Structures are given as C-alpha cells and as structure tokens.
C-alpha cells in the first residue's frame, strides 16, 4: 500500500510538538498523552514506512494537533504573521520606492547562480554535517571548490553516508548534463506564471489557483504538501498555512522568494510585501519572515549598487527585530565577521540550532545563508561553497546564496565556468512549458514581468 508522507496525522504530531516548544507554547501535557497512547516520541522522517497506525491512534493525533494549535504562544506578540502587524513591529521598514530596473544580464547571472548553488547541494541533501565534510575531503575538494564527485571516495565512506539517492545520478560532477529538476527551481517558474496571469497585485488565493492548475501534488513537500491538501479539503488561505501544518516555519516559503526580489530592484518593501502574499499560503511567522528577508535582500542586490553587507542589513529591516529569525541572522552575521575559519562559524551555528530545529527549518538555514554571504563578502564561489558546506538544507541554501551572489556579480561571464558550464544553459522541470528552457530565456521572461504593470 502506498503511504503518502508529510500529511498523515501520526507523522505530523511529533513535528508539531517540536514546533510548539520553539514558539513558546507548553506542549508537555499533550506530549505525555501521545506517548501514553503508544505514539512515537520523535517525528517520523520522510520516506519512513511505519506500521499503519490504528484508527484510534490516528484520531488521537488529529485531536492533539488541534489542541496544540489552540495553546497560547509566548512569542505571538513578537512574531506576528499579518503584514500590517509585521510592518508595525519593524521600526526601520523601508520606504516605498519608485520602480527601478535591472538588466537581463544581471538576471541571467541570478538564475545561473541559483541553479549552480542548488546543484552543488543536491547530492548531500539530508546528510549530517560531518558526512558533508568527510565526503568532500575524501576527494580533495574541501573547502568546496567544485561540484561533489564520487571518484576517489572510499567505498566504506559511501556505505556509511550514501549520496542523496534521488539526486546523485544527475548532480555529481561526472553525471551533470544540464540542470536537473528541483523544487528550488520549480517555484521560481511557478511565480513567473503567477505574475504573467495575475500581475503584481496577485492575491494569496491567486497563488493557490496557480498551484492547483500547474503544480503536481507529488512535487510538493512539507508545508507545501500540507497546504495543498488543505486546499483540496476546501480550506482557504491563510488557514491553509495553519491547519495541522507543523512545517509552517520551515524553508519552503524562502525558496519561492527570488522572483519577488528580482522583479522589485531597489524596492525591498515591495518585494517583501509580494513575498508575504505568496508565503502566507503555506507559512506563518518565521517561515514568512525568511521569505520576506530573502526577497528584500535580493531587491537590494538587484540594482548592483550595494555590497552584500548592505543588502543583508536591508533584509533585516522587513523582519520583526524581536523574532527568532532576526536574532539568528544577527548572530550568524556577527559570527561570520568574527572568525576567519568558516568551519568555526558553522560549528557554532550547529551548536546553537541543530538540537532544537529540523534540518529544513527556516531559522537555522536563513542564518547559514547570511553567514555564508557575509564571510565570503558576496563572492559567488565562496558564497555557495560556504552555504552548502554548512549542511542542513544544502540545495536550498546553496540556491539562495547563489541567486544573491549572482546578482551582485552582475553578468553571467562574471561567474566561473566551473560552476556554470555544466548547466549547459538548460533546465529540466515538470512545470508545463518550461522543460529544457535556457537561463538566458528565463532572464528575459523575468525582465518582462519586472516591467508589467
């Protein structure tokens, strides 16, 4: 029997208990009831095949998820989700800017950067930090200076830490033949469709309709899959983000933010507001802030007038300063400025965040992106190598760092061939009408949406 991951109530309860502890709810009484009933103490992982839960256990999980949602949160005042409340919490919210522009060369460098950073991280996604380092060192590729390879890796190391099984066939250096499909590239494509159909004034409901029309359900994961399920059950945004969705502060909204920044050069407020309308289909609080932060950083970088440090400071202006995400980014930037060895920075980030967060959570991953860009001073290769070498959601952090550093580089020719040549100006995707498209063409399509009213 096929068992769909990321939506079964008995799978979700462990993740929701962890989320409750993070955002200041008190879940211990509910956790004790779950354990007493025989429920697993830890969240199940993607791909797990547990014994099907009894009807009683599944019903209990549903009830407990609803009880957890009703618990008061100590962080609610500092971490709002509504846009007006977020604005009110941000004393340095950027002023609205007149529409600026950027060239197709800069946008092509951003698309290429996003793809290369994603591709670098694909074969080691889900692996622990130590495994990422050992696999790279075993081939003399540490610090990372090129794509991962299996050539020269000791067999016993691969048995202990096999590559991501879904990605190795297309993302190891010896296998790369263009950019393979990845959700980190699918979502920017979907957002081009969204803007083409609905313009800049799209609503969150328009995002939902675009997904239902264009996004295969099997290409969604974590918060996106739960929200998709909620839509099919008749729920409407923003309730789709909250209902039995323990992944609502994970990284999914962040990986959808690039187009919002690319199409608002010099207007970080406009980019953040557009990212908010997208993100609230699936995410709340810190999951939304991660998308808004990324969109604002990209909007600042898209003009080419700022260094990466100024762009990161701009990104923080659209994040409530007392939120967990803002604190994590500030800490990461401080670490990156204070240590010459980036491994030391990463070790400290993992010491602070790894125990309390899933490896896909937005808080540690956004912090890692900021640290990598800061430490590399926005250099393209240095940024994606540091981001991916820091572990956690390796393909997503590599993609975000690559997009920002690519924008700052300003031109495809400014990106080293070792990163861009294997892409062969070709993207594979299941998003209709885009399979096999070139990054140069994507840059022109993005530029068109930048100027569409």
C-alpha positions in Angstrom: 0.0 0.0 0.0 1.4 3.4 -0.9 1.8 5.7 2.1 1.9 9.4 1.4 4.4 11.2 3.6 4.1 14.7 5.2 0.3 14.5 5.6 -0.5 11.6 8.0 -1.6 12.9 11.4 0.5 10.4 13.3 3.5 11.7 11.3 2.8 15.3 12.0 2.3 15.2 15.7 6.0 14.8 16.6 6.9 17.8 14.4 4.1 19.9 15.9 5.3 19.1 19.4 8.7 20.4 18.5 7.3 23.5 16.8 5.2 24.2 19.9 8.3 24.1 22.1 10.1 26.5 19.7 7.3 29.2 19.6 6.7 29.3 23.3 3.7 27.0 23.8 3.7 24.4 26.6 3.2 21.0 24.9 4.3 18.7 27.7 0.8 17.6 28.8 -0.2 16.8 25.2 3.1 15.0 24.6 2.6 12.8 27.6 -0.9 11.8 26.3 0.6 11.0 22.9 3.3 8.8 24.5 0.9 7.1 26.8 -1.2 6.1 23.9 1.8 4.5 22.2 2.6 7.3 19.7 6.2 7.6 18.6 8.2 10.1 20.7 10.1 11.5 17.8 8.9 12.9 14.4 8.9 10.4 11.6 11.2 11.2 8.7 10.4 11.5 5.0 10.4 8.1 3.3 9.8 6.2 6.6 7.4 3.2 6.3 6.0 2.7 9.8 3.3 0.2 10.6 0.0 1.8 9.7 -1.5 3.4 12.8 -4.6 2.1 14.4 -7.7 4.1 13.8 -7.6 5.2 17.4 -4.1 6.5 17.2 -4.8 8.4 14.0 -7.9 10.0 15.5 -6.0 10.9 18.7 -3.2 12.5 16.6 -5.8 14.7 14.8 -7.4 15.7 18.1 -4.0 16.5 19.7 -2.9 18.6 16.6 -6.0 20.7 17.1 -5.3 21.0 20.8 -1.8 22.1 20.2 -3.0 24.8 17.8 -5.1 26.3 20.5 -2.3 26.6 23.1 -1.3 30.2 23.8 2.1 31.2 22.5 4.6 33.3 24.4 6.1 34.5 21.2 2.9 35.6 19.5 3.3 39.4 20.2 6.9 39.4 18.9 6.2 37.2 15.8 3.0 38.3 14.0 2.1 36.9 10.6 -0.2 39.6 9.3 1.5 42.2 7.1 0.3 45.3 9.0 1.4 43.8 12.3 4.8 42.9 10.8 5.2 46.5 9.4 4.3 47.9 12.8 6.9 45.7 14.5 9.7 46.9 12.1 10.9 50.4 13.1 13.2 50.6 10.0 10.7 49.4 7.4 12.0 50.7 4.1 10.1 53.5 2.4 8.2 52.6 -0.8 10.5 53.1 -3.8 9.7 54.1 -7.3 10.1 51.3 -9.8 13.7 50.7 -10.8 15.1 48.3 -13.3 17.9 45.9 -13.8 19.3 44.3 -17.0 18.8 40.8 -18.4 22.5 40.0 -17.9 22.2 40.5 -14.1 19.0 38.4 -14.0 20.6 35.7 -16.0 23.5 35.6 -13.6 21.0 35.3 -10.8 19.2 32.4 -12.4 22.5 30.7 -13.1 23.7 31.3 -9.6 20.5 29.9 -8.2 20.9 26.7 -10.3 24.6 26.2 -9.6 24.2 26.6 -5.8 21.2 24.2 -5.8 23.1 21.7 -7.9 26.1 21.8 -5.6 24.0 21.0 -2.7 21.8 18.3 -4.2 23.9 15.1 -3.7 24.5 15.9 0.1 21.0 17.0 1.0 19.8 15.3 4.2 23.3 14.2 5.2 24.8 15.3 8.5 27.4 18.0 8.6 30.3 15.6 9.3 29.3 13.5 6.3 29.3 16.5 4.0 32.8 17.4 5.2 34.2 13.8 5.0 32.8 13.2 1.5 34.4 16.4 0.2 37.7 15.9 2.0 38.0 12.3 0.7 38.3 13.7 -2.9 40.5 16.8 -2.0 37.5 19.1 -2.5 37.5 20.8 0.9 36.9 23.7 1.2 34.5 23.1 -1.7 35.9 24.4 -5.0 33.7 22.4 -7.4 30.8 20.0 -7.6 30.9 16.8 -5.5 32.3 13.7 -7.1 32.1 10.0 -6.3 35.5 9.5 -7.9 38.0 8.6 -5.2 35.5 8.3 -2.3 36.4 5.3 -0.2 33.6 2.6 -0.6 33.3 2.3 3.2 32.5 6.0 3.5 29.8 5.8 0.8 28.3 2.8 2.6 28.2 4.8 5.8 27.0 8.0 4.1 25.4 7.4 0.7 24.6 10.3 -1.6 21.1 11.6 -1.7 19.6 8.7 -3.8 17.3 10.9 -5.8 20.0 13.3 -6.8 23.4 11.6 -7.3 22.6 10.4 -10.8 22.2 14.0 -12.1 24.2 16.2 -9.6 27.6 14.6 -9.1 30.3 16.2 -11.3 30.7 13.2 -13.5 27.0 13.0 -14.1 25.9 16.6 -14.6 24.2 17.2 -18.0 22.3 20.4 -17.6 20.3 21.5 -14.6 18.1 18.7 -13.3 14.6 19.3 -11.9 14.4 20.6 -8.4 11.7 22.3 -6.4 14.1 25.2 -5.7 13.9 26.0 -9.5 10.2 24.9 -10.0 8.9 27.5 -7.6 10.5 30.5 -9.4 9.0 29.1 -12.6 5.6 29.0 -11.0 5.9 32.5 -9.8 6.7 33.7 -13.3 3.4 32.0 -14.3 1.7 33.7 -11.4 2.9 37.2 -12.4 2.1 36.6 -16.0 -1.5 35.7 -15.2 -2.3 37.9 -12.2 0.3 40.7 -12.2 2.0 42.3 -9.2 -1.3 42.7 -7.4 -1.9 38.9 -7.1 -3.6 37.6 -4.0 -2.7 34.6 -1.9 -5.8 32.9 -3.5 -4.2 33.5 -6.9 -1.1 31.7 -5.7 -3.3 28.8 -4.7 -5.1 28.7 -8.0 -1.8 28.7 -9.9 -0.6 25.8 -7.8 -3.7 23.8 -8.4 -3.5 24.4 -12.1 0.2 24.0 -12.7 1.9 22.2 -9.7 1.7 18.4 -9.5 0.9 17.4 -5.9 3.7 14.9 -5.9 6.2 17.8 -6.5 5.2 19.4 -3.1 6.8 18.6 0.2 6.4 19.5 3.9 4.4 22.8 4.3 3.5 23.0 0.7 2.1 19.5 0.6 0.0 20.1 3.8 -1.3 23.4 2.3 -2.1 21.7 -1.0 -4.0 19.0 1.0 -5.8 21.7 2.9 -6.8 23.4 -0.4 -8.3 20.2 -1.7 -10.2 19.8 1.6 -11.8 23.2 1.0 -9.8 25.4 3.3 -8.9 28.8 2.2 -5.7 30.9 2.8 -4.4 31.9 5.3 -6.0 29.0 7.2 -4.2 26.6 4.7 -0.9 27.6 6.4 -2.1 26.9 10.0 -4.3 23.8 9.8 -2.4 20.8 11.0 0.7 22.2 9.4 3.8 21.7 11.7 6.1 22.7 8.8 4.8 26.3 8.7 8.1 27.7 9.8 10.3 25.6 7.6 12.2 26.8 4.5 9.5 26.3 1.8 8.4 30.0 1.5 12.1 31.2 1.4 12.8 29.1 -1.8 9.8 30.8 -3.5 11.0 34.4 -2.8 13.5 35.1 -5.6 11.2 36.2 -8.3 9.6 38.7 -5.9 13.0 40.3 -5.3 14.2 40.1 -8.9 11.1 42.0 -10.1 11.5 44.7 -7.5 15.0 46.1 -7.9 15.7 48.8 -5.5 12.3 48.3 -3.8 12.8 46.0 -0.8 9.5 46.9 0.7 7.6 46.0 -2.4 9.5 42.7 -2.7 8.8 41.8 0.9 5.1 42.6 0.6 4.8 40.4 -2.6 6.7 37.6 -0.9 4.3 37.9 2.1 1.3 37.3 -0.1 3.0 34.2 -1.6 4.3 32.8 1.7 1.1 33.0 3.7 -0.5 30.3 1.6 1.8 27.8 3.4 3.7 29.5 6.3 3.4 31.7 9.4 5.7 33.9 11.4 9.4 32.9 10.9 8.6 30.9 7.8 7.1 34.1 6.3 9.9 36.3 7.6 12.5 34.1 5.9 10.8 34.7 2.5 10.4 38.4 3.2 14.1 38.7 4.3 15.3 36.9 1.2 13.1 39.0 -1.2 14.3 42.2 0.3 18.0 41.2 0.2 17.5 40.3 -3.5 15.7 43.5 -4.3 18.6 45.4 -2.8 21.2 43.3 -4.7 19.3 43.6 -8.0 20.3 47.2 -8.5 24.0 46.4 -8.3 24.5 49.5 -6.1 25.1 47.8 -2.8 27.6 45.4 -1.3 26.3 42.1 0.3 26.5 43.5 3.8 24.3 46.4 3.0 21.9 44.0 1.3 21.7 41.8 4.4 21.1 44.8 6.6 18.2 45.8 4.2 16.8 42.4 4.5 16.6 42.7 8.3 14.5 45.9 8.1 11.5 43.8 7.0 11.8 41.2 9.8 10.4 41.9 13.3 13.5 42.6 15.3 12.4 40.5 18.3 11.7 37.4 16.3 13.8 34.3 16.4 14.7 34.7 12.8 16.1 38.2 13.2 18.1 37.1 16.3 19.5 34.1 14.4 20.6 36.2 11.4 22.2 38.9 13.5 24.1 36.2 15.5 25.2 34.5 12.2 26.5 37.7 10.7 28.4 38.5 13.9 30.0 35.1 13.9 31.0 35.4 10.3 32.6 38.7 10.9 34.5 37.4 14.0 36.1 34.2 12.7 38.5 33.7 9.8 37.8 30.0 9.6 34.2 29.4 8.3 34.2 25.9 9.8 34.3 27.5 13.2 31.3 29.7 12.3 29.3 26.6 11.1 30.2 24.6 14.2 28.9 27.4 16.4 25.7 27.7 14.3 25.1 23.9 14.6 25.8 24.1 18.4 23.1 26.7 18.8 20.4 25.5 16.4 20.8 21.8 15.5 19.3 20.2 18.6 16.1 22.3 18.6 15.4 22.5 14.8 14.7 20.2 12.0 17.3 20.5 9.2 14.7 22.1 6.9 13.6 24.8 9.4 13.8 28.4 8.2 15.6 29.8 11.2 19.0 27.9 11.0 19.0 27.8 7.3 18.4 31.5 6.9 21.2 32.2 9.4 23.5 30.0 7.5 22.8 31.8 4.2 23.5 35.1 5.9 26.7 33.8 7.4 28.0 32.4 4.1 27.4 35.6 2.2 29.0 37.7 4.9 32.0 35.5 5.3 32.6 35.3 1.5 32.0 39.0 1.1 29.5 38.2 -1.6 31.9 36.3 -3.8 30.0 33.8 -5.9 32.0 30.6 -5.5 32.8 31.4 -1.9 29.2 32.1 -1.0 27.7 28.9 -2.5 30.6 26.7 -1.2 30.2 28.1 2.3 26.4 27.7 2.3 26.4 24.1 1.1 29.4 23.2 3.2 27.4 24.3 6.2 25.0 21.4 6.0 21.2 21.4 6.7 19.1 22.0 3.6 22.1 22.1 1.3 20.4 22.6 -2.0 18.1 25.3 -0.8 20.8 27.4 1.0 23.1 27.0 -2.0 20.4 28.2 -4.3 19.6 31.3 -2.2 23.2 32.2 -1.7 23.9 31.7 -5.4 21.0 33.9 -6.5 22.1 36.8 -4.3 25.8 36.4 -5.2 25.0 36.0 -8.9 23.0 39.3 -8.8 26.0 41.0 -7.2 28.3 39.6 -9.8 26.1 41.3 -12.4 26.8 39.2 -15.5 27.0 35.5 -16.5 30.6 36.0 -17.6 31.5 37.0 -14.1 30.6 33.6 -12.8 33.4 31.0 -13.0 32.9 28.4 -15.8 33.4 25.5 -13.5 30.1 26.4 -11.9 28.1 27.4 -15.0 29.4 25.4 -18.0 28.0 22.1 -16.7 24.5 23.7 -16.6 24.6 23.9 -20.4 22.0 26.6 -20.4 19.3 24.0 -19.9 16.8 23.5 -17.1 14.7 20.3 -16.7 11.3 20.7 -15.0 7.8 19.3 -14.8 6.3 22.8 -14.8 4.4 23.0 -18.1 6.0 25.0 -20.9 9.4 25.3 -19.3 11.2 22.0 -19.7 14.5 22.4 -21.4 14.4 26.2 -21.2 17.6 28.3 -21.1 18.6 30.6 -18.3 19.0 33.4 -20.8 15.4 33.0 -21.8 14.3 32.9 -18.2 16.2 36.2 -17.7 14.2 37.8 -20.5 10.9 36.4 -19.1 11.7 37.8 -15.7 12.7 41.1 -17.1 9.3 41.3 -18.9 7.5 40.7 -15.6 9.6 43.4 -13.9 8.0 46.0 -16.3 4.5 44.6 -16.5 2.1 46.8 -14.6 
